[in-house]
Amino acid sequence: MLAAALGLAQPVALAQYSNLPRLGDAAADELSPALERRIGEQIIREMRRERAVADDAEANDWLNAFAARLAATEAARGHSLELFLVSDPTLNAFAMPGGFIGVHSGLIVAAQSESELASVIAHEIAHVTQRHIARMLAQQGQTSVIMLATMVLAALAASSNPQAAAGVASLGGTFAQQQMLGFSRDAEREADRLGLDMLEGAGFDTNGMVGLLTRLQSTNRMYETGAPDYLRSHPITSERIADVQNRLRETRYRQRPDSIEFRLIQARLRALTDTDPTALRQAAARFERQLRDRTIDAAAGWFGLAAIRHAQRDPAGARKALDEVRALTGAHPFVERLAAQVELDDGKPERALAIASAALASNPGSTALIQLKARALLARGDDREAADFLSEVLRTRRGDPELFRLQAEAWSRLGDDARAHRAAAEQFALLGGLPAAIEQLRRARQAGTLDFYTGSQVDARLRELQAEYLQEQQDRKQMGGR
């Protein structure tokens, strides 16, 4: 949906890779990286406000670690990226200004190999590294910046109110959209070429790209009306596939087995595509049948079944399935995270804390395990320990609104309203609620319990958020006047 709204990629016949221009080398300087980042952050705030960004710390951490391997290659080195999951069963991925890349859960589920998924993500990273979006916006001027935000908002609104979406989208204009589509032809060629370079440099199977393109082309022929979102925004042509195949003749074939992380994440997302009770029963039966017939990787099959049993509020069934996974994978952090969640939801915070703490000691970067440890501490009544733990974590990890929410809860329980309001302000700011964040900081000041140094920090942050909100209001006013 969002990729179609952004309109960044409409490929036509592809030229030889050796003759492709490097679009990222020209014209993009008219739009500074700082401004491009601000635009992306504004759109992300809108998406969080509309709950379009999945609250799945484990998947988001994994996506960013996965993309980091691609971004470390020569073709992408030195660029700031932030990937996030969109809980949507459709097959889609999209790049936005400022290095933000969204990946639909449906794309992860549909990928037949890790290298196939990598080929899509590498393609989107190439749009970022070559600053295709910045070039597009620079060519069209500030009007297109406003139009871009408008089109994203329209796409988000369409999920709940198509009539409202039509009204918002009318602000965009056909001419600007045509300008984007004309620019995207060369951009798509370059994204294919650089994406293959990233796949090869990161050690993925480059045949994953042509395999995915071929399968998508076959899928597209089955649709008489309305192709999947990714096919509409990234049309697949025989010439495009042939061009990628020609490129692959110059590379060495490298078979790469899927990582355990990919298999487990994919199994969990597949298991929980639909959490309706009937759908969960059907999914459980499917996993059980595949395990019995040995048509699924055993660790992934048992992990998917454990996720379903947990969703069905069957802790005994979840524990049994997790024991099977552990026998195959050992104490993998994904497995331990789910195990701790099962214990916490079953009213056993002591066991949840022990599992989460042990797993976190070996995997200190896991946001999902950090969240679980904090929740277990709060469930056990260790409010001071939870507050201190979160304060230490948030010194370096300030991009997760859930951590600030947990910190606000811990300080509130301890009766420290000023610090509770301050933490809540950061949570609301990350979720796109700037007025609520500003109000929380005002309440923190009014509490009268902050020392001089902390009070000065709150004042500085209040001025910063007020300036951001004023800019946001000016942007909205400008959008409404066009």
C-alpha positions, 0 to 999 in steps of 0.5 A: 500500500505504502510503496504504491503511494510513494510511487518510487519504482516503476521499471521499464525495459532495462539497459545493460548494467555496465551502462547504467548512470549513477543517479545518486551522484547528481542533483540530490544535493539540493535536498540536504540529508538533514532535511531528508531525515526530518521528512522521514521522521515526520512520516514515521511519526504519522505511521506510529500515530496510526499504529502502522508500525508493528510493536514487535521488538524482536522482529524489528531488531532482527530486520535491522541486524539482517539489513546491517550485513547488506549495508556493510558491503562496499555498495552501501557502506556509510549510510544510516538505515532504520528498518521496521516491520509492518504487520500486514499479510500483503507482499510489500516493502518500501523505502522512505526519505531519511533511510527508513525502510518498511517490510511487511510481515507478508513479504517475510512469510512469502519468501522461500529463502533468506536470500530472496528476502535479502534481494528485496531489502537490498533493492530498497537499500539501494534506493536509499544509498543512491538518494533516489528519493532525495533526487525526486524531491529536489527535482520537484521542489518543496511541493513534492515534499508536501505531496509525499507526506500527503500521499503517505497519510492517504495510504494510511487512511485507506486502511480504515476509511477509503473515503477519507483517503480519497479526500487526502490524496486529492491534495497530491495531484496527478502531475507530481505523480507522473514526475515521480514515475518518470524519474523512477525508471532509471532509479529502478535499474540502478537499485537492481544492479546495486542490490545484486552487488550487496547480495554478493558482497554479503554472502547471499545467494544472488540467484535469490533475486531472479528466483523471486522475480520469476515467481512474482511474475508468474503470480502476477499473471494469475490476477485479472484485476489488482495485483499485490502491492509490491507488484504494482509498485515494482512491476516485473518484466521478462526483460528485467528478469533476463537482465538480472540473469545476464548479470548473474553469469558474471558472478560465482554461484554461492549456495547459502543455507537459511539462518536459524533466525530467519526460520524462526521469525518466519515461522512465528509470523506465519503462525500468527498471521491471523489470531482469530481462534478458528484461524489459530486452530487451523494453523496449529493443525497445519504445523502439526501435519507438516511436522508429522510429514517432515515437510517443514524444518523441525525447529521452525515447525515447533517454534511456530506451534509454540507461538500458536499455543501461547496465543491460545493461552495454553502455557502447557502446550507452549512449554512442550513445543518450546522444549522440542525447539530447545532440543534442536537449537539450544537456548536461542534468544528467540526461543527464550524470549517466547519462553519468558513471555509464556511464564509471565503471562501464566502468572509466574514472574519469577520464572520469567525473570530468570529466563529473560535475565539468563538470555539477556546476559548472552544477548545484551542487545535484544530489545525484546529481552530488555522489555521482558525483564522490565515487565517481569521486574514490575510484575514481581513488584521490584519497582526500584530495580525496574526503574534503575534497570531501565534508566541504565538501558535508556542511556543508549537506547532511546528509540523504543517507546515501550521502554519509556512506557515501562520506565514511566510505570516504574517511576509512577509506582515509586511516587516520583511523578516528575520522572514518570511524566518525563519518561511518558513525554519521551514515549508520546514523542516517539509515538507521534503525539507531540502535544501530549509529550509537551503536556507531560514535560509541563507536568514534570516541571509542575511536580516541583521535585526535580533538581536544578540539573534535571529541571534544566534538561526538562526545560531544554527538551520542552523547548525542543519539542515545542519547536518541532510541534510548531514546525509540524503545524506549519507543515500541515498548514502549508499542506492544507493551503495547496 
